[in-house]
């Protein structure tokens, strides 16, 4: 009888430990999601047809810029890097650039 009781007790403790471990794993962020850097919109740095959005009147959004480095088209870049991006038309901007 003692062996059976000890076995059932060990099984119950194992089940509790597994449940606690699973609950903790669900509350922690996944490795890939936590490693993503913050992003910001950077105007005037995308190539024609490679913008992420906002390409002005007559466009539908992503991939619709008509020329390289179009001032009203933006691309997502890592936060803090936009103003350091140099293009043949000048630096990247956090605000739309008049073309």
N, C-alpha and C positions, 0 to 999 in steps of 0.2 A: 504494500500500500504506500509506503514512503517513497519508493522509486517513482511510482505513478504520480504522486503529488509533486515531487521535485521536477519531473518532466513537464507537467502541465504548467507549473510556475515559471520554468525557464522559457517555455513556448509563449506564455503571456508576456513576459518581459521582452522577449524578442519582438513580438508584435508591437508593443508600445514604443520600443526604440526605433523600429522601422517607420512607424507612423510619424514620430517626431522628426526624424531625419527627412522624410518626404515633405513635411510641412515647412521645414526650414529651407529646403531647396527651392520650393515654390515662391518664397518671399524674396529670395536673392536674385538680382538681375543676372541675365545671361552674360557670358563673357564677351560676345561680339557686340551686344547692345551697349554695354558699359564702356567699351573701348572706342566707340564712335566719337570723333571730335565734334564740338559745336560748329555749326555752319552759319554763314551769312551770305546775303545776296550781294553780288559784286557786278556793277554795271560796266559795260564797255570792254569786257575781256573775252567774250565768247566769239567763236568763229561762226560764219554764216551757217544757219540751220542747226547749230549745236547749243543754242541757249536753253536755259531751264524754263524761262517764262518772260512775260512782259516785253513784247517786241513792238508795241505801239499799235496805232489804228490800222485796221485791215488785217490783223494777224489773230490767230486763235490761241497762241501761247507757245508752249515748248517746241523747239525745233523750227520756228517760223522766222527767225531773223534773216534779213535779206543780204547782209554784208558782214564781213569780218569786223569785229570790235564795234558793233552798232551800239550807240550810246544809250538807247532806251531798252536794251535787251540785257538780262542778267543771267549769271551763272552762280550756282552755289560753290563757295570756296571755304576752306577752314577759317573759322573766326579769327580776326586779327591780321589776316594776310591780304585783304583786298587792296588796301592803299599801297602795298608794296609791289603789286603786280604791274610790270611795265609792258606796254604794248607799243606798236609803231605810232599809235594815235595819242599816247600819253599813259597816265596811270589809271588803275582801276578806281572805281568810285562807289561809295555806299548809296549814292543818290543818282538818279538818271542823269546822263550827260547829254547836252544838246549837241546834235550832230550837224 
